[in-house]
Amino acid sequence: MTGTAGRVLVVDDDVAVGEVLVALLQRAGLRAWHERSAEAALEAIDHEGAEVVISDIRMPGMSGLELLGRVLERWPDLPVVMLTAHGSVPMAVEAMRAGAADFMLKPFDPDEVLFVVRKALETVRPRAETPPSMTLRMGSFVSRSPAMREVTELLARAARSTATVLIRGETGTGKEVAARAIHEMSPRSTKPFVAVHCAALPDALLESELFGYEKGAFTGAATRKPGRIELAQGGTLLLDEIGDVTPQVQVKLLRLLQERTFERLGGTDTLKADVRFVAATHRDLEAMVGAGTFREDLFYRLNVVPIVIPPLRARPVDIDAMAAQFLATIGAANGRPGVRLDGAMLARLREPRWPGNVRQLQNFLERLVVLSDGATIGLEDVEREMARDVRSTTSPSVTAGDVTLDGQRRATEAAALRAALERAGGNRLAAARILGISRRTLYYKLSAHGIG
């Protein structure tokens, strides 16, 4: 954990605890700082950004649990690690069920702190997650098109059963939203919905995230930690990007699905997995089975109820209603309630193929809200931002050493990052909005390109 790792915000009303944690994280090469209240932390995240938040559970004023809720509402892809005393472990476990990334006990072990923070940073994927303005109800899916009406009917039928569901579709189509809709309509809706992003973690971290671990299972394991399976007991467990897991993990997942039992890492007790499994992937699993990179028996265990989310280009009739839905939430979040689109703009939005699907459409609309003026977004605003997208895909700085496709892609991306920062006057939050990406994705990409 050295070099340009992440930005870690420590939130604790105890100044001594905060300073010790900051010093520990900084020695490990992280950029860490301390705030004494949840209110100050929210303001700091809004203005400066963060990649991981470590928060005490019990604080004067707004508690750590309240802070967790605010963070999940405003920045759903920002990991929050809860810090608690031994007597508050049940509260910390409940925080994890509510969406916390992990918890640590006071007095904390330095190795555990670094392990937990590293795991949280590894979990962060260099892209925006499920569009935050999409709700968890079936209303998340605008289904005027016949293709989406069929999908919503399948989701409703699947929700009534306990069968394993495999949701497939291109990146950005809303697979996690579909999984949440299944959970919300199921008899398990009052129990936790827990997602594991399988592509985000190497094998060792993925296994500890899934199965949990016993104290002493490895360096940094200072106490027993429940895994995502335990946290989802009675509810639904989403195995997102299941096509990216390695053969080693596939074997353990097969046993989990077959026997509905598991052991924590370093443990000997066999635990029951009372969860409803939903998996999602954008990969062609049949082709992977044929190539020998995905187990055939695991595929059939997962593919009990297959549901395919169609790409946005296959249902342009849904774009008008989607745009209205997104604008309502984006406008409210950006201080422009009531902002709307004129008819010419809507017609123009139906023309692109939207290779990034619903996520790309939402990001584009958010950029329009941020960069346009007036109560109505017009055709000229759309044309300006579409032209910007075209310009950002053409880099004037490709050198002879960048003639490969990957080299040209990196050069194009770096040019777009620099242009956005220049236009935003160095304000990274504004630059992220211009680019249509999350703040943390921007930090990741700036670090990857060595742009200060």
FENTA-V72124 format. One record per residue. RES is the residue in one letter. OMEGA is omega in whole degrees, 0 to 359 (* if undefined). BURIAL is I if it has 24 or more other ideal C-beta (glycine too) atoms within 12 Angstrom, else O. Layout:
res=RES omega=OMEGA burial=BURIAL
res=RES omega=OMEGA burial=BURIAL
This chain:
res=M omega=181 burial=I
res=T omega=176 burial=O
res=G omega=185 burial=O
res=T omega=178 burial=O
res=A omega=188 burial=I
res=G omega=176 burial=I
res=R omega=184 burial=I
res=V omega=178 burial=I
res=L omega=177 burial=I
res=V omega=182 burial=I
res=V omega=181 burial=I
res=D omega=179 burial=I
res=D omega=176 burial=I
res=D omega=184 burial=O
res=V omega=182 burial=O
res=A omega=178 burial=O
res=V omega=181 burial=I
res=G omega=182 burial=I
res=E omega=178 burial=O
res=V omega=180 burial=I
res=L omega=180 burial=I
res=V omega=179 burial=I
res=A omega=179 burial=O
res=L omega=182 burial=I
res=L omega=179 burial=I
res=Q omega=176 burial=O
res=R omega=179 burial=O
res=A omega=177 burial=I
res=G omega=180 burial=O
res=L omega=175 burial=I
res=R omega=187 burial=I
res=A omega=173 burial=I
res=W omega=191 burial=I
res=H omega=171 burial=I
res=E omega=187 burial=I
res=R omega=180 burial=I
res=S omega=178 burial=I
res=A omega=180 burial=I
res=E omega=178 burial=O
res=A omega=180 burial=I
res=A omega=180 burial=I
res=L omega=179 burial=I
res=E omega=180 burial=O
res=A omega=179 burial=I
res=I omega=182 burial=I
res=D omega=185 burial=O
res=H omega=187 burial=O
res=E omega=183 burial=I
res=G omega=177 burial=I
res=A omega=178 burial=I
res=E omega=173 burial=I
res=V omega=174 burial=I
res=V omega=172 burial=I
res=I omega=185 burial=I
res=S omega=171 burial=I
res=D omega=180 burial=I
res=I omega=184 burial=I
res=R omega=177 burial=I
res=M omega=175 burial=I
res=P omega=181 burial=O
res=G omega=178 burial=O
res=M omega=181 burial=I
res=S omega=177 burial=I
res=G omega=178 burial=I
res=L omega=176 burial=I
res=E omega=177 burial=I
res=L omega=178 burial=I
res=L omega=181 burial=I
res=G omega=180 burial=O
res=R omega=180 burial=I
res=V omega=181 burial=I
res=L omega=180 burial=O
res=E omega=186 burial=O
res=R omega=181 burial=I
res=W omega=189 burial=I
res=P omega=180 burial=I
res=D omega=180 burial=I
res=L omega=181 burial=I
res=P omega=177 burial=I
res=V omega=178 burial=I
res=V omega=182 burial=I
res=M omega=179 burial=I
res=L omega=188 burial=I
res=T omega=174 burial=I
res=A omega=185 burial=O
res=H omega=184 burial=O
res=G omega=183 burial=O
res=S omega=181 burial=O
res=V omega=178 burial=O
res=P omega=178 burial=O
res=M omega=179 burial=I
res=A omega=177 burial=I
res=V omega=177 burial=I
res=E omega=177 burial=O
res=A omega=178 burial=I
res=M omega=176 burial=I
res=R omega=180 burial=I
res=A omega=176 burial=I
res=G omega=177 burial=I
res=A omega=182 burial=I
res=A omega=183 burial=I
res=D omega=172 burial=I
res=F omega=177 burial=I
res=M omega=182 burial=I
res=L omega=170 burial=I
res=K omega=354 burial=I
res=P omega=187 burial=O
res=F omega=176 burial=I
res=D omega=183 burial=O
res=P omega=179 burial=O
res=D omega=180 burial=O
res=E omega=179 burial=I
res=V omega=182 burial=I
res=L omega=178 burial=I
res=F omega=183 burial=I
res=V omega=180 burial=I
res=V omega=178 burial=I
res=R omega=180 burial=I
res=K omega=179 burial=I
res=A omega=178 burial=I
res=L omega=178 burial=I
res=E omega=182 burial=I
res=T omega=182 burial=I
res=V omega=179 burial=I
res=R omega=182 burial=I
res=P omega=174 burial=I
res=R omega=178 burial=I
res=A omega=179 burial=I
res=E omega=182 burial=I
res=T omega=181 burial=I
res=P omega=188 burial=I
res=P omega=183 burial=I
res=S omega=178 burial=I
res=M omega=185 burial=I
res=T omega=183 burial=O
res=L omega=183 burial=I
res=R omega=178 burial=O
res=M omega=177 burial=I
res=G omega=176 burial=O
res=S omega=182 burial=I
res=F omega=175 burial=I
res=V omega=193 burial=I
res=S omega=173 burial=I
res=R omega=181 burial=O
res=S omega=177 burial=I
res=P omega=182 burial=O
res=A omega=181 burial=I
res=M omega=175 burial=I
res=R omega=177 burial=O
res=E omega=179 burial=O
res=V omega=181 burial=I
res=T omega=176 burial=I
res=E omega=178 burial=O
res=L omega=179 burial=I
res=L omega=180 burial=I
res=A omega=179 burial=I
res=R omega=180 burial=O
res=A omega=183 burial=I
res=A omega=183 burial=I
res=R omega=183 burial=O
res=S omega=174 burial=O
res=T omega=185 burial=O
res=A omega=175 burial=I
res=T omega=183 burial=I
res=V omega=175 burial=I
res=L omega=181 burial=I
res=I omega=184 burial=I
res=R omega=180 burial=I
res=G omega=181 burial=I
res=E omega=176 burial=I
res=T omega=176 burial=I
res=G omega=182 burial=I
res=T omega=178 burial=I
res=G omega=182 burial=I
res=K omega=178 burial=I
res=E omega=176 burial=I
res=V omega=178 burial=I
res=A omega=179 burial=I
res=A omega=179 burial=I
res=R omega=178 burial=I
res=A omega=177 burial=I
res=I omega=181 burial=I
res=H omega=184 burial=I
res=E omega=180 burial=I
res=M omega=185 burial=I
res=S omega=175 burial=I
res=P omega=180 burial=O
res=R omega=189 burial=I
res=S omega=180 burial=O
res=T omega=179 burial=O
res=K omega=188 burial=O
res=P omega=165 burial=I
res=F omega=185 burial=I
res=V omega=180 burial=I
res=A omega=173 burial=I
res=V omega=181 burial=I
res=H omega=191 burial=I
res=C omega=183 burial=I
res=A omega=189 burial=I
res=A omega=190 burial=I
res=L omega=170 burial=I
res=P omega=188 burial=O
res=D omega=186 burial=I
res=A omega=180 burial=I
res=L omega=178 burial=I
res=L omega=179 burial=I
res=E omega=179 burial=I
res=S omega=178 burial=I
res=E omega=181 burial=I
res=L omega=192 burial=I
res=F omega=186 burial=I
res=G omega=181 burial=I
res=Y omega=177 burial=I
res=E omega=176 burial=O
res=K omega=179 burial=O
res=G omega=181 burial=O
res=A omega=178 burial=I
res=F omega=179 burial=O
res=T omega=181 burial=O
res=G omega=179 burial=I
res=A omega=186 burial=I
res=A omega=180 burial=I
res=T omega=177 burial=I
res=R omega=177 burial=I
res=K omega=175 burial=I
res=P omega=175 burial=I
res=G omega=182 burial=I
res=R omega=178 burial=I
res=I omega=179 burial=I
res=E omega=181 burial=I
res=L omega=181 burial=I
res=A omega=184 burial=I
res=Q omega=181 burial=I
res=G omega=184 burial=I
res=G omega=186 burial=I
res=T omega=177 burial=I
res=L omega=177 burial=I
res=L omega=173 burial=I
res=L omega=185 burial=I
res=D omega=183 burial=I
res=E omega=182 burial=I
res=I omega=180 burial=I
res=G omega=182 burial=I
res=D omega=181 burial=I
res=V omega=182 burial=I
res=T omega=178 burial=O
res=P omega=180 burial=O
res=Q omega=180 burial=O
res=V omega=178 burial=I
res=Q omega=179 burial=I
res=V omega=181 burial=O
res=K omega=177 burial=I
res=L omega=178 burial=I
res=L omega=179 burial=I
res=R omega=179 burial=O
res=L omega=181 burial=I
res=L omega=182 burial=I
res=Q omega=189 burial=O
res=E omega=183 burial=O
res=R omega=175 burial=O
res=T omega=179 burial=O
res=F omega=172 burial=I
res=E omega=172 burial=I
res=R omega=176 burial=I
res=L omega=181 burial=I
res=G omega=182 burial=O
res=G omega=179 burial=O
res=T omega=180 burial=O
res=D omega=176 burial=O
res=T omega=184 burial=O
res=L omega=180 burial=I
res=K omega=178 burial=O
res=A omega=178 burial=I
res=D omega=181 burial=O
res=V omega=172 burial=I
res=R omega=184 burial=I
res=F omega=170 burial=I
res=V omega=178 burial=I
res=A omega=180 burial=I
res=A omega=178 burial=I
res=T omega=172 burial=I
res=H omega=185 burial=I
res=R omega=177 burial=I
res=D omega=185 burial=O
res=L omega=178 burial=I
res=E omega=178 burial=O
res=A omega=179 burial=O
res=M omega=175 burial=I
res=V omega=179 burial=O
res=G omega=180 burial=O
res=A omega=179 burial=O
res=G omega=181 burial=O
res=T omega=176 burial=O
res=F omega=185 burial=I
res=R omega=180 burial=I
res=E omega=181 burial=O
res=D omega=176 burial=O
res=L omega=179 burial=I
res=F omega=182 burial=I
res=Y omega=175 burial=O
res=R omega=181 burial=I
res=L omega=191 burial=I
res=N omega=180 burial=I
res=V omega=176 burial=O
res=V omega=181 burial=I
res=P omega=177 burial=I
res=I omega=181 burial=I
res=V omega=177 burial=I
res=I omega=183 burial=I
res=P omega=177 burial=I
res=P omega=183 burial=I
res=L omega=181 burial=I
res=R omega=179 burial=I
res=A omega=181 burial=O
res=R omega=181 burial=I
res=P omega=179 burial=I
res=V omega=181 burial=O
res=D omega=189 burial=I
res=I omega=182 burial=I
res=D omega=182 burial=I
res=A omega=177 burial=I
res=M omega=181 burial=I
res=A omega=179 burial=I
res=A omega=180 burial=I
res=Q omega=181 burial=I
res=F omega=183 burial=I
res=L omega=181 burial=I
res=A omega=182 burial=I
res=T omega=180 burial=I
res=I omega=179 burial=I
res=G omega=179 burial=I
res=A omega=182 burial=O
res=A omega=183 burial=I
res=N omega=176 burial=I
res=G omega=179 burial=O
res=R omega=178 burial=I
res=P omega=179 burial=O
res=G omega=178 burial=O
res=V omega=184 burial=I
res=R omega=182 burial=I
res=L omega=173 burial=I
res=D omega=186 burial=O
res=G omega=181 burial=O
res=A omega=179 burial=O
res=M omega=180 burial=I
res=L omega=178 burial=I
res=A omega=180 burial=O
res=R omega=180 burial=I
res=L omega=181 burial=I
res=R omega=186 burial=I
res=E omega=182 burial=O
res=P omega=180 burial=O
res=R omega=179 burial=O
res=W omega=181 burial=I
res=P omega=177 burial=O
res=G omega=174 burial=I
res=N omega=187 burial=I
res=V omega=180 burial=I
res=R omega=180 burial=I
res=Q omega=179 burial=I
res=L omega=181 burial=I
res=Q omega=179 burial=I
res=N omega=179 burial=I
res=F omega=180 burial=I
res=L omega=177 burial=I
res=E omega=178 burial=I
res=R omega=178 burial=I
res=L omega=180 burial=I
res=V omega=184 burial=I
res=V omega=190 burial=I
res=L omega=179 burial=I
res=S omega=178 burial=I
res=D omega=176 burial=O
res=G omega=183 burial=O
res=A omega=182 burial=O
res=T omega=175 burial=I
res=I omega=186 burial=I
res=G omega=182 burial=I
res=L omega=182 burial=O
res=E omega=177 burial=O
res=D omega=179 burial=I
res=V omega=182 burial=I
res=E omega=180 burial=O
res=R omega=183 burial=O
res=E omega=175 burial=I
res=M omega=177 burial=I
res=A omega=178 burial=O
res=R omega=177 burial=I
res=D omega=179 burial=I
res=V omega=181 burial=O
res=R omega=183 burial=O
res=S omega=178 burial=I
res=T omega=179 burial=O
res=T omega=184 burial=O
res=S omega=177 burial=O
res=P omega=189 burial=O
res=S omega=179 burial=O
res=V omega=182 burial=O
res=T omega=181 burial=O
res=A omega=179 burial=O
res=G omega=183 burial=O
res=D omega=186 burial=O
res=V omega=177 burial=O
res=T omega=179 burial=O
res=L omega=180 burial=O
res=D omega=179 burial=O
res=G omega=179 burial=O
res=Q omega=178 burial=O
res=R omega=180 burial=O
res=R omega=180 burial=I
res=A omega=179 burial=I
res=T omega=181 burial=I
res=E omega=180 burial=I
res=A omega=179 burial=I
res=A omega=179 burial=I
res=A omega=178 burial=I
res=L omega=181 burial=I
res=R omega=181 burial=I
res=A omega=180 burial=I
res=A omega=178 burial=I
res=L omega=180 burial=I
res=E omega=180 burial=O
res=R omega=182 burial=O
res=A omega=180 burial=O
res=G omega=180 burial=O
res=G omega=179 burial=O
res=N omega=187 burial=O
res=R omega=177 burial=I
res=L omega=179 burial=I
res=A omega=179 burial=O
res=A omega=178 burial=I
res=A omega=180 burial=I
res=R omega=178 burial=I
res=I omega=183 burial=I
res=L omega=181 burial=I
res=G omega=180 burial=I
res=I omega=178 burial=I
res=S omega=180 burial=I
res=R omega=182 burial=I
res=R omega=175 burial=I
res=T omega=178 burial=I
res=L omega=179 burial=I
res=Y omega=179 burial=I
res=Y omega=184 burial=I
res=K omega=176 burial=I
res=L omega=179 burial=I
res=S omega=182 burial=I
res=A omega=181 burial=O
res=H omega=180 burial=I
res=G omega=180 burial=O
res=I omega=184 burial=I
res=G omega=* burial=O
